[in-house]
Amino acid sequence: MGNRNRFGEPGKRRQGIFGIFMTIVLFLGVVIIFNQGVNTLTTTSEREAIDAVRTAVTRAAVQFYALEGRFPPQLSYLEERFGLQLDHDRFIIHYNAVGSNITPQIAVIPRDF
């Protein structure tokens, strides 16, 4: 009766605890790697959106200059007259026209920061 469980149970118990520990560590590793991937995609997407807005404003201003012979004095002028549609809830768009024949300074900042 005493020999039956003397050598079998302690080893199985250690292997079981080690297996559970390794499963938890592996699961946490996968969660961390997945989270890093999602963060990278989000950051890349945000940069591309900022670049797209900056490019759209710049193109509209250059097109306005080609047609009118001057750069528009304000961003709202491009929105009203050229139909430029911007997401002001998502981005802060700084448009600084220093002169009628000088390319305006354009900066796009996400509102999340």
N, C-alpha and C positions, 0 to 999 in steps of 0.2 A: 504494500500500500504506500509506503514512504518513497520508494524508488520511482514510482510512476511519474510524478511531477517535479522531482528534484532538479533535473537539468533542463527541462523544456520551457517552463514558464518564464523565468527571469530573462532569458535571451529574447523570447518573443515580445515581452513587454518593452524591452529597450529598443528593439527594432520597430515596434509600433509607434512609440513616442518619437523616434528619430524620423520615421516616415511622415508622420503628421507635421513635424517641424519643417522638414524639407518641402512638403507640399505647400505650407503656408509661405515659406520664403520664396518659392517659385511663383506662387500666385501674386505676391506683393511685387516681385520683380516684373512680371507681365503687366500689372496695373501701372507701375511707374513708367515703363517703356511706352505704353499706350498713351498715358497722359502727356509725356514729352512729345510724342508724335502729333497729338491734337494741338498742343500749344504751338508747335512749329508751323503747322498748317494755318492756324489762326493768324499768327504773326505775318506770314507770307501773304495771306489774303488781304490783310489790312494794309500792308505796304503797296500791294498792287492796286487797291482801291484808291489810296492817296495819290499814287502816280496817275491813275486814270482821270481823277478829278482835276489835278494840276494840268495834265495834257489837254483836257477838254476846255478849260478856261483859257489856256495859252492859245490854242487853235482858234477859238472864237475871237479872242482879242486880235490876233494876226489877220483873221479874215475880215474883221471890222476895219482894221487899218488898210487892208488892200482895197476895200470898197469906199471908205470914207476919207482916206488919207491922213488919218489920225487914230490914236488909240482911244478907246472909250474912257471917260473920266471915272466911271464907277462900275462895279460889278453888276449892280442892279440894271444898268443900261443894257448889258449883254443879255440878261435874263428877260427883260421886257421886250427888247427889239429883235433879238436873235433867237429867242426861244430856248436859251441855255437853261437846262434844268439841273439844279444842284440840291443835294440833300443837306440842308442847313441844320437838321436835327442830329446828323451823324458827324458833320465836319464843320470846323471853323475855317472859313476861307478868307484869307487876308489878301486884298487886292489894292496895291498902292501905285497909282498912276502918277509918275513924277513929271511927266511932260507929254505933250500931244504926239511927239515923234520919238519918244523913248519907250522901249518895251517895259510894261509895268512889272512890278515885283509881285510875285504870286506865291503864297504859302498856304499849304493845306495841313490842318492839324486835326486829328481825330478828337472828338469830344470825350472819349472814354478816359483820357489821361488827365 
